[in-house]
Amino acid sequence: MAQLSYPSSTEVQLRLGAQEDAILTVVRRWSWWTRADVEGRVPGESQVTAVILTASRSEDRMIRDILHRSFQLVFPAEGGEGVATAVAPTPRVRRSYR
């Protein structure tokens, strides 16, 4: 599962495992990432264990909001593993015709 962490008072990191490729596809080109680190790359293979994206701590709220809206992921305030929330059904407006 996606994970947020705070390695310093000025940085936030989003760690995405191999199974979170859909999230990586959406967030990888965002301009606020200052660094991207790859874990577990085997020479000759395209699959990796994880990707760690680093941004300024000031982008924390934006990252959380977008991950919540796009993927229904909620993270603990102190960081940690994201929890998928259930999508509430959209309320239907009942119209009465005369």
C-alpha positions in Angstrom: 0.0 0.0 0.0 1.1 3.6 -0.6 3.0 5.1 2.3 3.7 8.7 3.4 6.7 9.5 5.5 8.6 12.6 6.8 12.4 12.0 6.7 13.0 15.6 7.7 11.1 18.7 8.8 11.3 20.0 5.2 10.4 16.9 3.2 7.6 14.5 2.6 8.0 11.2 0.8 5.5 9.0 -1.0 6.6 5.4 -1.3 4.7 3.3 -3.9 5.2 -0.4 -4.3 5.0 -2.4 -7.6 1.3 -3.0 -7.1 0.6 0.8 -7.0 1.5 1.4 -10.7 -1.8 3.1 -11.3 -1.0 5.8 -8.7 2.6 6.2 -10.0 1.2 6.7 -13.5 -0.9 9.6 -12.3 1.6 11.3 -9.9 5.0 10.8 -11.5 5.0 13.9 -13.7 3.9 16.4 -11.1 6.3 19.2 -10.9 6.6 19.3 -7.1 8.6 16.1 -6.8 12.2 17.1 -6.1 13.7 13.6 -6.2 12.7 10.1 -7.3 14.5 7.0 -5.9 14.0 3.5 -7.2 14.3 0.4 -4.9 15.0 -3.2 -6.0 15.8 -2.7 -9.6 17.3 -5.9 -11.1 19.6 -5.3 -14.1 17.8 -6.2 -17.3 14.3 -6.1 -15.6 11.8 -3.4 -15.9 10.0 -4.3 -12.7 11.1 -2.5 -9.4 10.2 -3.1 -5.8 9.3 0.5 -5.0 9.6 4.1 -6.1 10.1 6.8 -3.5 9.0 10.3 -4.6 10.2 13.3 -2.4 8.6 16.7 -2.3 8.8 19.8 -0.1 6.8 19.5 3.1 4.7 22.4 2.0 3.1 20.1 -0.7 1.9 17.6 1.9 -1.7 18.8 2.0 -2.0 18.8 -1.8 -0.5 15.3 -2.1 -2.9 14.0 0.5 -5.9 15.7 -1.1 -5.2 14.4 -4.6 -4.5 10.9 -3.4 -7.8 11.0 -1.4 -9.9 12.4 -4.3 -8.3 10.2 -7.0 -7.7 6.9 -5.2 -9.7 7.2 -1.9 -6.5 6.9 0.2 -6.4 8.5 3.6 -3.1 8.7 5.5 -2.5 9.1 9.3 -1.5 12.6 10.3 2.0 11.5 11.3 2.4 9.5 8.1 2.2 5.8 7.5 0.4 3.5 5.2 -2.6 4.7 3.3 -6.0 3.3 4.1 -8.6 2.9 1.3 -11.9 4.5 2.2 -15.2 3.4 0.8 -16.6 5.7 -1.9 -19.9 7.1 -0.7 -22.7 6.8 -3.3 -23.6 10.1 -4.9 -27.0 11.3 -3.5 -29.7 11.2 -6.2 -31.9 14.1 -6.5 -35.5 13.1 -6.7 -37.5 15.3 -9.0 -41.2 15.6 -9.1 -42.8 16.3 -12.4 -46.1 18.1 -12.6 
